Amino acid sequence: MNAMTGWYTARELAEHANIAYPNLWTYRKRGILPMPDMYIGNKPLWSHTLINQWDEEREAKAKEQA
């Protein structure tokens, strides 16, 4: 995440989520990854807040499955 802006680019998000960059788009198509909050040109951006929420949901699902 860009600490100055509070937004994740696709590559930063893939790194944060420990997902291979090409798989990020598969996650998006399957509805696993939330929609970007905004685009700048054709560049999707996710807010820090949205990704924190997503992280919490993923952790809760992982605990349920364990």
C-alpha positions in Angstrom: 0.0 0.0 0.0 1.1 3.5 -0.7 1.4 4.9 2.8 1.1 8.4 1.5 -2.3 7.8 -0.2 -3.9 4.9 1.7 -4.6 3.1 -1.6 -3.5 -0.3 -2.9 -2.7 -0.8 -6.5 -3.3 -4.3 -7.9 0.3 -5.3 -7.5 0.5 -4.0 -4.0 -2.8 -5.8 -3.1 -1.5 -9.0 -4.5 1.6 -8.7 -2.4 -0.4 -7.8 0.7 -2.7 -10.7 0.3 0.1 -13.1 -0.6 -1.5 -13.9 -3.9 0.3 -14.3 -7.2 -0.4 -11.1 -9.2 -2.0 -13.1 -12.1 -4.3 -14.9 -9.7 -5.6 -11.6 -8.3 -7.8 -11.2 -11.4 -9.1 -14.8 -11.0 -10.1 -13.9 -7.4 -11.9 -10.8 -8.7 -13.8 -12.8 -11.4 -14.9 -15.4 -8.8 -16.1 -12.7 -6.4 -13.5 -13.4 -3.8 -11.8 -10.0 -4.1 -13.9 -6.9 -3.6 -14.5 -4.5 -6.4 -12.0 -1.6 -6.5 -13.1 1.6 -4.8 -12.0 3.6 -7.8 -10.0 3.8 -10.9 -7.5 6.3 -12.1 -7.5 5.8 -15.8 -7.6 2.0 -16.2 -5.7 1.5 -12.9 -7.9 -0.1 -10.1 -7.4 1.1 -6.6 -8.6 -0.4 -3.3 -8.8 1.6 -0.1 -7.0 0.6 3.0 -10.3 0.4 4.8 -11.9 -1.9 2.3 -8.9 -4.2 2.3 -8.8 -4.3 6.1 -12.5 -5.4 6.1 -11.7 -8.0 3.4 -8.8 -9.3 5.5 -11.1 -9.7 8.6 -13.7 -11.6 6.5 -11.0 -13.9 5.1 -9.6 -14.6 8.6 -13.1 -15.3 10.0 -13.9 -17.8 7.1 -10.5 -19.5 7.6 -11.3 -20.0 11.4 -14.8 -21.4 10.5 -13.2 -23.9 8.1 -10.6 -25.0 10.6 
